[in-house]
C-alpha cells in the first residue's frame, strides 16, 4: 500500500507542479551567508536537512534586495537572508501580533537579532498574520515551513487565505517573487493534515496562491524526498516542496 501511495503522490506532484527545476548554481554570496560564523550552532546543525544554500539560490534572493520574511520564528532564515541582501538590502521579519499578545516575550529573540550590529539591516514587524505588509514594496516575500499553519486556528492562522495571498501579492514590487517552502502531504490530502501532521498538499497550496494573481515560476527539487510515506508528523527530514511564484510586471 505504501508503494502505491508513493507512486500516486509522485505522479500527482509532477502533474500539478510542472517541470522540476534543476539544482541552481549557488552564488558565492549565498555560500558566504550560510557559512556565517555568527549563526548559532542550533541553526547550522539543521543545514544538512534544510539545505538553505540551495533554497535561497533557487529563490533568487540577491544583494540589495528587500525581503519580507513571514513568521520568522527564531531567525533561522533571517540571519541568512540578512547576509545575502547585505548593507544595501533589508529584511523585514514578521512575528504574529496574536502570539505576542499571548506570550509577550515571543518576539524577543528576533528583536535581539535585529539589535546585533551584524544584522543591522533587519527590522522586526509585529503584525496580524493574515495581513502581511512592509513599509516599502519588496523584491521577495519568503515563508518557510509555515504556510500550512495559516490554515489552522491560533496565532499563526490567517483566517482568510485568499486575503492573505492577496496581501502578499500587494506587498511585492512588479516582477517580485513569493517563495514558499513547506512540508508536503500526500497528493489529494488537501488541507486535511494541516492541523494534525502539519503538512499540506502541494497542489492545494499552489492553487490557492495562483488565485491571488501570481504566475508559477518553478519548483526546486532540493527538498524532495520521495521515500516519505506521508503518515508521520512533519520534521526537517520529510518531503518538502519549494515553490517560487512571480508577481507579473
Secondary structure in CASP SS format (residue, H / E / C, confidence):
PFRMAT SS
TARGET T0000
AUTHOR 0000-0000-0000
METHOD secondary structure of the structure
MODEL  1
X C 1.00
X H 1.00
X H 1.00
X H 1.00
X H 1.00
X H 1.00
X H 1.00
X H 1.00
X H 1.00
X H 1.00
X H 1.00
X H 1.00
X H 1.00
X H 1.00
X H 1.00
X H 1.00
X H 1.00
X C 1.00
X C 1.00
X E 1.00
X E 1.00
X C 1.00
X C 1.00
X C 1.00
X C 1.00
X C 1.00
X C 1.00
X H 1.00
X H 1.00
X H 1.00
X H 1.00
X H 1.00
X H 1.00
X H 1.00
X C 1.00
X C 1.00
X C 1.00
X C 1.00
X C 1.00
X C 1.00
X H 1.00
X H 1.00
X H 1.00
X H 1.00
X C 1.00
X C 1.00
X H 1.00
X H 1.00
X H 1.00
X H 1.00
X C 1.00
X H 1.00
X H 1.00
X H 1.00
X H 1.00
X H 1.00
X H 1.00
X H 1.00
X H 1.00
X C 1.00
X C 1.00
X C 1.00
X C 1.00
X C 1.00
X C 1.00
X E 1.00
X E 1.00
X E 1.00
X E 1.00
X E 1.00
X C 1.00
X C 1.00
X C 1.00
X C 1.00
X C 1.00
X H 1.00
X H 1.00
X H 1.00
X H 1.00
X H 1.00
X H 1.00
X H 1.00
X H 1.00
X H 1.00
X H 1.00
X C 1.00
X C 1.00
X C 1.00
X C 1.00
X E 1.00
X E 1.00
X E 1.00
X E 1.00
X E 1.00
X E 1.00
X E 1.00
X H 1.00
X H 1.00
X H 1.00
X H 1.00
X H 1.00
X H 1.00
X C 1.00
X C 1.00
X C 1.00
X C 1.00
X C 1.00
X H 1.00
X H 1.00
X H 1.00
X H 1.00
X H 1.00
X H 1.00
X H 1.00
X H 1.00
X C 1.00
X H 1.00
X H 1.00
X H 1.00
X C 1.00
X C 1.00
X E 1.00
X E 1.00
X E 1.00
X E 1.00
X E 1.00
X E 1.00
X C 1.00
X C 1.00
X C 1.00
X C 1.00
X C 1.00
X C 1.00
X C 1.00
X C 1.00
X C 1.00
X C 1.00
X E 1.00
X E 1.00
X E 1.00
X E 1.00
X E 1.00
X E 1.00
X E 1.00
X C 1.00
X C 1.00
X C 1.00
X H 1.00
X H 1.00
X H 1.00
X H 1.00
X C 1.00
X C 1.00
X C 1.00
X C 1.00
X C 1.00
X C 1.00
X C 1.00
X C 1.00
X C 1.00
X H 1.00
X H 1.00
X H 1.00
X H 1.00
X H 1.00
X H 1.00
X H 1.00
X H 1.00
X H 1.00
X H 1.00
X H 1.00
X E 1.00
X E 1.00
X E 1.00
X E 1.00
X E 1.00
X E 1.00
X E 1.00
X E 1.00
X E 1.00
X E 1.00
X E 1.00
X E 1.00
X E 1.00
X C 1.00
X C 1.00
X C 1.00
X C 1.00
X C 1.00
X C 1.00
X C 1.00
X C 1.00
X C 1.00
X C 1.00
X C 1.00
X C 1.00
X C 1.00
X C 1.00
X C 1.00
X E 1.00
X C 1.00
X H 1.00
X H 1.00
X H 1.00
X H 1.00
X H 1.00
X H 1.00
X H 1.00
X H 1.00
X H 1.00
X C 1.00
X C 1.00
X C 1.00
X E 1.00
X E 1.00
X E 1.00
X E 1.00
X E 1.00
X E 1.00
X E 1.00
X C 1.00
X C 1.00
X C 1.00
X C 1.00
X C 1.00
X C 1.00
X C 1.00
X C 1.00
X C 1.00
X C 1.00
X C 1.00
X C 1.00
X C 1.00
X C 1.00
X C 1.00
X C 1.00
X C 1.00
X C 1.00
X C 1.00
X E 1.00
X E 1.00
X E 1.00
X E 1.00
X E 1.00
X E 1.00
X E 1.00
X E 1.00
X C 1.00
X C 1.00
END
